[in-house]
Amino acid sequence: MATQKDLWDAVVIGAGIQGCFTAYHLAKHGKRVLLLEQFFLPHSRGSSHGQSRIIRKVYSQDFYTQMMDECYQMWAQLEREAGTPLHRKTGLLLLGKKENPELKTMQAILSRRGIEHRNLSSEDLKQRFPNLRFARGEVGLLDKTGGVLYADKALRAIQDAILRLGGTVHDGEKVTEIRPGLPVIVKTTSRSYQAKSLVITAGPWSSKLLQPLGIELPLQTLLINVCYWTEKVPGSYSVSQAFPCFICMDLAPHHIYGLPGGEYPGLMKICLHHGNNVDPEERDYPTTFPSVEDVQILRHFVKDHFPDLTPEPAIMERCMYTNTPDKHFVLDRHPKYDNIIIGAGFSGHGFKLAPVVGKILCELSMKLTPSYDLAPFRISRFSGLGKAHL
């Protein structure tokens, strides 16, 4: 058995935003926590890098909207602790046809929860956003709480906070083996660790860690093109011009989203919320070519709807999603080893929810009653799928 000196209360695998908030909450509870990251920090190999993400309360599932209330409070708390702004309110404009059922559901949830919003008719949209072109009779739903999260700053702030709270971060250590038990043993390329509990938040690498533990979740890793488009007149679609983040909900098989200019001078971020299958170990290989189909969809979209943008991406970066079939997260205990906790499948919309996700994973690790109903996030929901077995 490990001596108390060698025994960690918790080891967290993966220092993306979910793992970082998990370690942060554990450290706040006074736990001796170790956060392991296979790459040297900071890095751009996973799903949490880059300068920006959308933050919003509007969702078509009420449980996410409920979680976002506390997320906003926690993001504000981290801002105070870091002494630097981590997000900016811009509003979030949802665009779709009037009869779009998802849009109707979102409007109903915002109304029921008393969240500040505004319905915009086709005429309202044309008057309010003269530099957008509407050709399909779209209507708008403006979530006034929406805005931009400064992702890279947020990641640095939470990692600094972990250290201030007494947590330990070891980067450049890839996990090579997990031995379940009490304690659980985690072997890396550098050494072995023993812990009372283990939390796996390994993003695209989750499946490779879970399969030897007897779990095969239906996780799909996608390579995403993050595209930036040149403003013909710099500032046309910027925060300074009160231009919001947006999501177009029925103009493609998958949503198209965008953020106002600000990351790169004179460029606006517009992306397709989808990508191509990729092995995470091969995402940076020269032979791993990004999809051209999604960029072609975006070219047409920009040309049709953003007359003041050049319809050719000026910068293309890469990111990865780890999707579940229903696009909802996995937040659960291992069904056989209850001191192994799993946070996975954040499906390209988990960054903003990380403060509450980290709280939930911390509670599971400490065997506390979760603060939220975890029914939508249980592993058991995949029991009828061929790839989900224990």
Protein Blocks (a to p, Z undefined) as FASTA:
>chain_A
ZZfklpcfbdcehjafklmmmmmmmmmnopacddddfbdcddfkbmmgcjbdcddfbdcb
fklmmmmmmmmmmmmmmmmmnopafbdcebjaddddfklmklmmmmmmmmmnopacdddd
fklmmmmmmmbccfehpacdddfkbccddfklmmmmmmmmmmmnopacdehiacfbdced
jddddddfkbccddfbdcddehjmlmmmmmmnopacdbddddddddddddfbghklgfkl
opacdddfblbfbdcddddehkbghiacdddfbdddddfklmmgmklccdfklmmmmmmm
mmmmmmmbccbdfbdcdddddddfkopacddddfklmmbccdehklopammmmmmmmmmm
mmmmnopacfbdfklmgfklmmmpmklcZZ
